[in-house]
Structure formats: structure tokens, C-alpha cells
């Protein structure tokens, strides 16, 4: 597939790295020559220096025969205009744009072929807001990812002392929960993946990924760790796009405070938000945090656009007694450093955004992709089509499907019903199949499984 990526920032660079290893023809456009040179040193891609919204730059990059344009520059306007030009002058089949400003997003009628011809609109702020909202709904989870319109969830938890399954074989989970079916997709121990066989013994600090009908998510979590009390009190550091969206999503059911340093923005937040308490101040001010009862706060979310400020305020909040702290981290190099310390969860906007983009790049009928463990692993929702003659999965049981190494099928959704799979589960046409790949280098093999032979009508 020939793909033009506009923007060599964190998202554009990560996306180029992800896609260039999958037999795609990638060209990256950016105004910063040093960023492009760095990418060319590391990846087998083509680069073009220039503004991505200029027709001659798109022409030079080969937009006339591109399959897809992905506009992820730092400018909403550049991204939108680039898609318009790709549609009008080059008839590019698929146009994806990152748009951040809510002033655009709230007018859905703007984004159509009759107005701005953007096929897929990506809003990183909304993706991150949804992600944090799910984490707050499931105290103790490291990640909570939705599939099949939320019917199925992939949840990551760290096994701690007090969990009933700790020190027991994985197969015993059925004895503990005879009426709840679940599938462990992967186990990470000391950073390395372990194939989750029935006789594997769960150890303390294991990171366990399981797939489950969302109705039973909390029940399965309780097997791996003492169940945490529901969150009630939230402090958000930073009233930008993400902080404002998160407060708005939570304020009707939780006690929410926002600490905002900019006075005009704080005033605007106090007018827009109905129940959230808006505080003017610095989130790394120890006296302010103590005054706002940080030691009885359930979650402290540092969501400013400054990584260092987020890290410092989250560390301070943890030291002062906050039950759980989360920090928004844009620099990939910081994520490992942060999560190995006192910060409970590092939130990567890039990982959330890239997962959303990959769903539109994958070959075969892929509905959803979640990029995991800094892009090394993936969880995918693919739809099976065809019959036993034209498909490699339809009409076959799980044990008959030649899955690549480290790949497992955890669940299928059939006509709205969640089925946790076993070796004898039969895949039918139109099933939504939830897969976990420990190593994404096998993604091409998985895509090939869901191709339908050309004789299928």
C-alpha cells in the first residue's frame, strides 16, 4: 500500500516506523529537514521537505497514485486543507486527518465530500479521554480496551498479593468462577512475554492480559488482585483539551477538581463546567495540593502539555498520599522511566492515536486495532468473511486455524453475543474475531488469514 504521512512529529514518526516494517511504500512530508533525515537514517522510507498542504509538495510526494493520505501535522488547518487537495486534485481514495480543536469537531457536517472530504477523523484528545475514563471505571486496571462496540474488553492487570489466583495454575480460574468464561491472552513477567498455558502459575507482579465479556470484567480482575474500592475523588492537573473533556465526562458521577495555571482559561473552565471545582494555581505547589486534601484523593491525573511538569506533579501527589497517579507522557523515552517508579500509569497519546489509525491501514476487514507495549504487541478485531473454500478461518475450529507464533484468538462476537473461544469453537462468516499478537511482526500473516479468495462473491 502506498501511504503519504504528513507530519514527522511523535505520531507521524511512530506511524512511519510501524508501517514501514509491514511492506508498505511510505513517504513522509514535513517542513523540518532534520526530523526527516533522522527518519531516513532509521527507516526504509522516502521523505519530502515542504508544507503538506501545498499541491506541488503532494504531487512531488506521489499523491497522484497514493492509496492513502494520513495528515497528522501539528496544524488542524494544514491537515484539513491537505485532505481537500488530495481529494480535489489527486482523487486519493482514503484521507485521514488529525483534528484537535473542538471548535471544528462539534460541527459534524463539516466533514463530508460536499464540505471537507475527510474519510476518517482522528481526535487524540477524545481517544485519550475515553482511555482514562475506562481506567477510572475499573480501579486496579493498567489498561482497558474495548472491542465490538464495548461488548468485549481486553484488560491488563498486575497480579498482587491477596488475589485468589496468585500462586495457582491458570486453569484453576474456571474452578474459582464456574459461571464466568474468560481467556488469558498474554502474560508478561519482568517485561518478557510468557505463553499462557493451562499449567502456568501466576506470580506476584505478573502483568496479565485477559479477554472477557464486559459484564464480568470486575469479577475476573478480582481473581488476580484484591479488588480496589471505586474511585470517588479526582484531581486533574491541566485544563487543556484533555483535562476539560475528562472533567466534563466525570463530573456528574464523581467529585472532580481541576488545577489550571492560566487565569483566562481557568475562568473559561469555571463557566463551561457545571459541577467541577476549578482552582487557579500550579499543580506542583505542595501547599495547594495539601490544602485540596490530596491525601484523600483517589486519582491524580497530570494532563498538561509539558511532560516534565506532569511527571513532577504526579510524583509529588503520590508522595503526599494520592491513591493512584497518572501522567500524560508524549516522549516515548520517558514512558519506561516513569512506569518503573512511583507513577502508576503513563498515558501515551501516540499509542492511542496510532492504534486508531492502524485499523484503517490493515489489509482485510479490520474493525479495530489497539497498539500495546510501545507498539511491540497488538490486539485486533477482524471480521471473518466467506466460507470454508474461500476463507482460511471460516468453517474451521480454533485448533484448525494456522495462527502465527505468539498469536491467540480470545473471543468472537456473533450477532451481539460474546463467545469466549476454546479449541473446538467454530468460526462462522461475519463473526467479529478478537486476536492478540505478542509480536506484531506477524501482522501480515494474520491479515492473510482474513483475506477472502477472489472467487468469493
C-alpha positions as CSV (number, residue, x, y, z in Angstrom):
1,X,0.0,0.0,0.0
2,X,1.3,3.5,-0.9
3,X,0.8,5.8,2.0
4,X,1.7,9.5,2.4
5,X,2.2,10.7,6.1
6,X,2.0,14.4,6.6
7,X,4.0,15.4,9.7
8,X,7.1,13.9,11.2
9,X,6.3,14.6,14.8
10,X,5.8,11.9,17.5
11,X,2.7,10.4,15.9
12,X,3.9,10.6,12.3
13,X,7.3,9.2,13.1
14,X,5.8,6.3,15.1
15,X,3.3,5.6,12.4
16,X,6.0,5.5,9.7
17,X,8.0,3.1,11.9
18,X,5.0,0.9,12.4
19,X,4.0,0.8,8.8
20,X,7.4,0.7,7.0
21,X,8.1,-2.7,8.6
22,X,4.9,-4.1,7.0
23,X,5.8,-4.0,3.3
24,X,4.2,-0.6,2.7
25,X,5.5,2.2,0.5
26,X,5.8,5.1,2.9
27,X,6.6,8.8,2.2
28,X,6.8,11.3,5.0
29,X,6.3,15.1,4.4
30,X,7.5,17.7,6.9
31,X,8.9,21.2,7.0
32,X,11.7,20.1,9.4
33,X,14.6,18.6,7.4
34,X,16.4,17.3,10.5
35,X,13.4,15.2,11.5
36,X,13.1,13.8,8.0
37,X,16.9,13.0,7.9
38,X,16.6,11.2,11.3
39,X,13.7,9.1,9.9
40,X,15.6,8.2,6.8
41,X,18.6,7.1,8.8
42,X,16.4,4.6,10.7
43,X,13.8,3.5,8.2
44,X,13.5,2.4,4.6
45,X,11.1,5.3,3.6
46,X,11.1,8.3,1.3
47,X,10.8,11.8,2.6
48,X,9.8,15.2,1.1
49,X,10.6,18.5,2.7
50,X,7.8,21.1,2.4
51,X,4.3,22.0,3.6
52,X,1.9,19.1,3.3
53,X,-1.0,21.2,2.2
54,X,0.8,22.6,-0.9
55,X,-0.3,20.9,-4.2
56,X,3.2,20.8,-5.6
57,X,4.6,19.1,-2.5
58,X,1.8,16.5,-2.5
59,X,2.5,16.0,-6.3
60,X,6.2,15.6,-5.6
61,X,5.5,13.0,-2.9
62,X,3.4,10.9,-5.3
63,X,-0.1,11.7,-4.2
64,X,-1.4,11.0,-7.7
65,X,-1.1,7.3,-7.2
66,X,-1.2,7.1,-3.3
67,X,-3.8,4.8,-1.7
68,X,-4.0,6.9,1.5
69,X,-3.1,10.2,2.9
70,X,-2.6,10.5,6.7
71,X,-2.4,14.1,7.8
72,X,-1.0,14.3,11.4
73,X,0.8,17.7,11.4
74,X,0.5,20.0,14.4
75,X,-1.9,22.2,12.4
76,X,-5.5,21.3,12.1
77,X,-5.9,23.6,9.2
78,X,-3.0,22.1,7.3
79,X,-4.4,18.6,7.9
80,X,-7.9,19.6,6.7
81,X,-6.7,21.5,3.6
82,X,-4.3,18.7,2.6
83,X,-7.2,16.2,2.6
84,X,-9.2,18.7,0.5
85,X,-6.4,19.0,-2.1
86,X,-5.7,15.2,-2.1
87,X,-9.4,14.7,-2.9
88,X,-9.9,17.5,-5.5
89,X,-6.6,17.3,-7.4
90,X,-5.4,13.7,-6.9
91,X,-8.6,11.7,-6.2
92,X,-6.8,9.9,-3.3
93,X,-9.1,7.0,-2.1
94,X,-8.6,7.3,1.7
95,X,-8.0,10.5,3.5
96,X,-7.3,10.6,7.3
97,X,-6.8,13.7,9.3
98,X,-6.0,14.5,12.9
99,X,-8.1,17.4,14.2
100,X,-7.7,18.6,17.7
101,X,-9.8,21.7,18.1
102,X,-13.3,21.2,19.4
103,X,-14.4,24.3,17.6
104,X,-14.2,22.2,14.4
105,X,-15.2,18.8,15.8
106,X,-18.5,19.9,17.2
107,X,-19.8,20.6,13.6
108,X,-20.1,17.1,12.1
109,X,-21.5,18.4,8.9
110,X,-18.1,20.0,8.1
111,X,-16.6,16.6,7.4
112,X,-18.1,15.1,4.2
113,X,-17.3,15.0,0.5
114,X,-19.6,18.0,0.0
115,X,-17.5,20.1,2.5
116,X,-14.2,18.8,3.9
117,X,-13.6,15.4,2.3
118,X,-12.1,13.6,5.2
119,X,-12.9,9.9,5.4
120,X,-11.6,9.3,8.9
121,X,-11.3,11.9,11.6
122,X,-8.9,11.3,14.4
123,X,-9.2,13.3,17.7
124,X,-6.3,12.3,20.0
125,X,-7.8,14.2,22.9
126,X,-11.0,12.3,22.7
127,X,-9.2,9.0,22.4
128,X,-7.1,9.7,25.5
129,X,-10.2,11.0,27.4
130,X,-12.0,7.7,26.6
131,X,-9.0,5.7,27.7
132,X,-8.6,7.5,31.0
133,X,-12.4,7.2,31.6
134,X,-12.2,3.4,31.3
135,X,-9.3,3.2,33.7
136,X,-11.2,5.2,36.3
137,X,-14.2,2.9,35.8
138,X,-12.0,-0.1,36.6
139,X,-9.8,0.7,39.6
140,X,-6.7,-1.5,39.5
141,X,-6.5,-1.9,35.8
142,X,-3.4,-1.0,33.8
143,X,-5.3,-0.9,30.5
144,X,-8.9,-1.4,29.5
145,X,-9.6,-1.6,25.7
146,X,-13.0,-2.0,24.1
147,X,-13.9,-4.2,21.1
148,X,-17.2,-4.9,19.3
149,X,-18.8,-1.6,20.4
150,X,-17.8,-2.3,24.0
151,X,-19.3,-5.8,24.3
152,X,-15.8,-7.3,24.8
153,X,-12.9,-5.9,26.8
154,X,-9.2,-6.6,26.9
155,X,-7.9,-5.8,30.3
156,X,-4.4,-5.7,31.7
157,X,-3.9,-6.1,35.5
158,X,-0.8,-6.7,37.6
159,X,-1.2,-9.7,39.9
160,X,-0.7,-8.6,43.5
161,X,-0.7,-10.4,46.9
162,X,-4.2,-11.1,48.0
163,X,-5.6,-12.2,44.6
164,X,-7.2,-15.7,44.9
165,X,-5.4,-17.0,41.8
166,X,-1.9,-15.9,42.9
167,X,0.4,-18.9,43.2
168,X,-2.1,-21.2,41.4
169,X,-2.2,-22.6,37.9
170,X,-4.1,-20.6,35.3
171,X,-6.5,-23.4,34.6
172,X,-7.9,-23.0,38.2
173,X,-9.6,-19.8,37.2
174,X,-12.5,-21.9,35.9
175,X,-12.9,-23.5,39.4
176,X,-13.0,-20.1,41.0
177,X,-15.5,-18.7,38.5
178,X,-17.6,-21.6,37.2
179,X,-20.2,-19.3,35.6
180,X,-17.8,-16.8,34.0
181,X,-15.8,-17.6,30.9
182,X,-12.6,-15.7,30.1
183,X,-9.4,-16.2,28.1
184,X,-5.9,-15.0,29.2
185,X,-4.3,-13.6,26.0
186,X,-0.8,-12.9,27.3
187,X,1.3,-12.8,30.5
188,X,4.3,-10.5,30.8
189,X,6.8,-11.4,33.6
190,X,9.7,-9.0,34.2
191,X,9.0,-7.4,30.8
192,X,9.1,-10.7,28.8
193,X,6.1,-12.5,27.3
194,X,5.1,-15.9,28.5
195,X,2.7,-18.2,26.6
196,X,-0.3,-18.6,28.9
197,X,-0.7,-22.4,29.1
198,X,-3.1,-24.0,31.5
199,X,-0.3,-25.1,33.9
200,X,1.4,-21.7,34.2
201,X,1.5,-20.5,37.8
202,X,0.5,-16.8,38.3
203,X,3.3,-15.0,40.2
204,X,3.2,-11.7,42.0
205,X,3.7,-8.7,39.7
206,X,2.8,-10.6,36.6
207,X,1.1,-8.4,34.0
208,X,-1.9,-10.4,32.8
209,X,-3.9,-9.5,29.7
210,X,-7.3,-11.2,29.6
211,X,-10.3,-11.0,27.3
212,X,-13.8,-11.1,28.7
213,X,-17.4,-10.2,28.2
214,X,-17.5,-6.7,29.8
215,X,-20.2,-7.7,32.2
216,X,-17.7,-9.9,34.0
217,X,-14.6,-7.6,33.8
218,X,-14.5,-6.7,37.5
219,X,-15.2,-10.3,38.5
220,X,-12.1,-11.6,36.6
221,X,-10.0,-8.7,37.9
222,X,-10.8,-9.7,41.5
223,X,-9.2,-13.1,40.8
224,X,-5.8,-11.6,40.2
225,X,-5.7,-8.9,42.9
226,X,-7.6,-7.5,45.8
227,X,-10.4,-5.5,44.3
228,X,-9.9,-1.8,44.7
229,X,-12.6,0.5,46.1
230,X,-14.4,2.6,43.4
231,X,-12.8,6.0,42.7
232,X,-14.8,9.0,44.0
233,X,-12.4,12.0,44.2
234,X,-10.4,13.1,41.2
235,X,-7.9,15.9,40.8
236,X,-6.9,16.9,37.2
237,X,-3.8,19.0,36.6
238,X,-4.2,21.0,33.5
239,X,-7.4,22.4,32.0
240,X,-6.5,22.0,28.3
241,X,-8.5,19.9,25.8
242,X,-8.0,16.6,27.6
243,X,-8.4,17.9,31.1
244,X,-11.6,19.8,30.1
245,X,-13.1,16.7,28.3
246,X,-12.2,14.4,31.2
247,X,-13.8,16.7,33.8
248,X,-16.9,17.0,31.7
249,X,-17.2,13.2,31.3
250,X,-16.7,12.5,35.0
251,X,-18.3,15.5,36.9
252,X,-21.8,14.1,37.0
253,X,-20.8,11.0,38.9
254,X,-17.5,11.8,40.7
255,X,-16.1,14.7,42.8
256,X,-13.8,16.5,40.3
257,X,-11.3,19.3,40.7
258,X,-9.1,20.9,38.0
259,X,-6.0,22.9,38.8
260,X,-5.3,25.3,36.0
261,X,-2.4,27.8,35.9
262,X,-3.7,30.2,33.2
263,X,-6.2,32.6,34.6
264,X,-8.3,33.3,31.5
265,X,-8.5,29.6,30.8
266,X,-9.5,28.9,34.4
267,X,-12.3,31.4,34.2
268,X,-13.5,29.8,30.9
269,X,-13.4,26.3,32.6
270,X,-15.5,27.6,35.5
271,X,-18.1,28.8,33.1
272,X,-18.2,25.7,30.9
273,X,-18.1,23.0,33.6
274,X,-21.2,22.7,35.8
275,X,-20.0,20.7,38.9
276,X,-16.2,20.7,38.6
277,X,-14.3,22.8,41.1
278,X,-11.8,24.9,39.1
279,X,-8.7,26.0,41.1
280,X,-6.3,28.7,39.8
281,X,-2.7,27.6,40.6
282,X,0.3,25.4,40.0
283,X,-0.3,21.6,40.3
284,X,3.3,21.2,41.6
285,X,2.6,23.6,44.5
286,X,2.8,21.4,47.6
287,X,0.8,23.7,49.8
288,X,-2.0,23.8,47.2
289,X,-2.2,20.0,47.0
290,X,-2.2,19.7,50.8
291,X,-4.9,22.3,51.1
292,X,-7.0,20.4,48.5
293,X,-6.8,17.2,50.6
294,X,-4.5,15.3,48.2
295,X,-4.0,12.5,50.7
296,X,-7.7,11.6,50.4
297,X,-7.7,11.9,46.6
298,X,-8.3,8.6,44.7
299,X,-6.8,9.7,41.3
300,X,-4.5,12.5,40.4
301,X,-4.3,12.9,36.6
302,X,-1.5,15.2,35.3
303,X,-2.6,16.2,31.8
304,X,-0.8,19.4,30.9
305,X,1.2,19.6,27.6
306,X,4.5,19.6,29.5
307,X,5.9,16.1,30.1
308,X,8.3,17.2,32.8
309,X,5.6,19.2,34.7
310,X,3.3,16.1,34.5
311,X,6.0,13.8,35.9
312,X,6.9,16.2,38.8
313,X,3.4,17.0,39.8
314,X,2.4,13.3,39.7
315,X,5.4,12.3,41.8
316,X,4.6,15.0,44.3
317,X,0.9,14.0,44.5
318,X,1.9,10.3,45.1
319,X,4.4,11.3,47.8
320,X,1.7,13.4,49.5
321,X,-0.7,10.4,49.6
322,X,-2.8,10.3,46.4
323,X,-4.0,6.7,45.9
324,X,-3.3,6.5,42.2
325,X,-1.4,8.9,39.9
326,X,-1.5,9.0,36.1
327,X,0.7,11.2,33.9
328,X,0.3,12.1,30.2
329,X,3.7,11.5,28.6
330,X,4.4,12.4,24.9
331,X,8.1,11.4,24.8
332,X,8.3,7.6,24.3
333,X,11.7,7.5,26.1
334,X,10.1,8.8,29.3
335,X,7.4,6.1,29.5
336,X,9.6,3.2,30.8
337,X,11.4,5.5,33.2
338,X,8.1,6.7,34.6
339,X,6.3,3.4,35.0
340,X,9.3,1.8,36.7
341,X,8.9,4.3,39.5
342,X,6.1,5.7,41.6
343,X,3.8,6.8,38.8
344,X,1.1,4.2,38.4
345,X,0.2,4.7,34.8
346,X,1.9,6.6,32.0
347,X,-0.6,7.6,29.3
348,X,0.8,7.8,25.7
349,X,-1.3,9.8,23.3
350,X,0.8,8.4,20.4
351,X,-0.1,4.8,21.3
352,X,-3.8,5.6,21.4
353,X,-3.7,7.6,18.2
354,X,-1.6,5.0,16.3
355,X,-3.9,2.2,17.2
356,X,-6.9,4.1,15.9
357,X,-5.0,4.8,12.6
358,X,-3.9,1.2,12.1
359,X,-7.4,0.0,11.9
360,X,-7.8,1.8,8.6
361,X,-4.4,0.7,7.2
362,X,-4.7,-3.0,7.9
363,X,-5.5,-5.3,5.0
364,X,-8.6,-7.5,5.3
365,X,-11.7,-6.4,7.1
366,X,-10.2,-4.9,10.4
367,X,-12.6,-3.0,12.6
368,X,-10.3,-2.0,15.5
369,X,-6.6,-2.1,16.4
370,X,-5.0,-1.4,19.8
371,X,-1.3,-0.8,19.8
372,X,0.3,-2.3,23.0
373,X,3.6,-2.3,24.8
374,X,5.0,0.6,22.8
375,X,4.0,-0.9,19.5
376,X,5.6,-4.3,20.1
377,X,2.2,-6.1,20.5
378,X,-1.3,-5.6,19.1
379,X,-4.9,-6.5,19.8
380,X,-7.1,-6.7,16.7
381,X,-10.8,-7.0,15.9
382,X,-11.2,-8.6,12.5
383,X,-14.4,-9.7,10.7
384,X,-14.4,-13.1,9.1
385,X,-16.0,-13.4,5.6
386,X,-16.5,-16.1,3.0
387,X,-16.9,-19.9,3.5
388,X,-14.6,-22.8,4.1
389,X,-13.5,-22.8,0.4
390,X,-12.7,-19.1,0.2
391,X,-11.5,-18.3,3.8
392,X,-8.7,-19.6,6.0
393,X,-10.8,-19.2,9.1
394,X,-14.5,-19.5,8.3
395,X,-15.8,-23.1,8.8
396,X,-12.8,-24.0,10.9
397,X,-12.4,-24.6,14.6
398,X,-9.7,-22.6,16.6
399,X,-7.4,-25.6,16.7
400,X,-7.6,-26.0,12.9
401,X,-6.5,-22.4,12.2
402,X,-2.8,-21.9,11.5
403,X,-2.2,-19.0,13.8
404,X,1.3,-17.3,13.7
405,X,3.6,-17.9,16.7
406,X,2.5,-15.9,19.7
407,X,-0.9,-15.1,18.3
408,X,-4.1,-16.2,20.0
409,X,-7.9,-15.8,19.4
410,X,-9.6,-14.8,22.6
411,X,-13.2,-14.2,21.7
412,X,-15.7,-13.9,18.9
413,X,-18.9,-11.8,18.8
414,X,-21.7,-13.3,16.8
415,X,-25.0,-11.4,16.3
416,X,-24.3,-9.4,19.5
417,X,-23.4,-12.5,21.6
418,X,-20.0,-12.7,23.2
419,X,-18.4,-16.2,22.9
420,X,-15.1,-16.8,24.7
421,X,-13.3,-19.3,22.4
422,X,-11.9,-22.8,23.1
423,X,-10.1,-25.2,20.9
424,X,-13.3,-26.6,19.4
425,X,-15.1,-23.2,18.8
426,X,-16.1,-22.9,15.1
427,X,-15.7,-19.6,13.3
428,X,-18.6,-18.5,11.1
429,X,-18.9,-15.8,8.4
430,X,-19.5,-12.3,9.8
431,X,-18.0,-13.2,13.2
432,X,-16.0,-10.4,14.9
433,X,-12.8,-12.2,15.9
434,X,-10.7,-10.7,18.7
435,X,-7.0,-11.6,18.4
436,X,-3.9,-10.8,20.5
437,X,-0.4,-10.7,18.9
438,X,2.5,-10.8,21.3
439,X,4.8,-9.9,18.4
440,X,3.4,-7.6,15.7
441,X,5.9,-8.7,13.1
442,X,3.4,-11.5,12.3
443,X,0.7,-9.0,11.4
444,X,1.0,-9.8,7.7
445,X,0.3,-13.4,8.4
446,X,-2.8,-12.5,10.4
447,X,-4.0,-10.2,7.6
448,X,-3.6,-13.1,5.2
449,X,-5.8,-15.3,7.3
450,X,-8.7,-12.9,6.9
451,X,-8.3,-12.4,3.2
452,X,-11.1,-13.8,1.2
453,X,-10.3,-15.7,-2.0
454,X,-11.1,-13.8,-5.2
455,X,-13.7,-16.5,-6.1
456,X,-15.9,-15.3,-3.2
457,X,-18.9,-13.3,-4.3
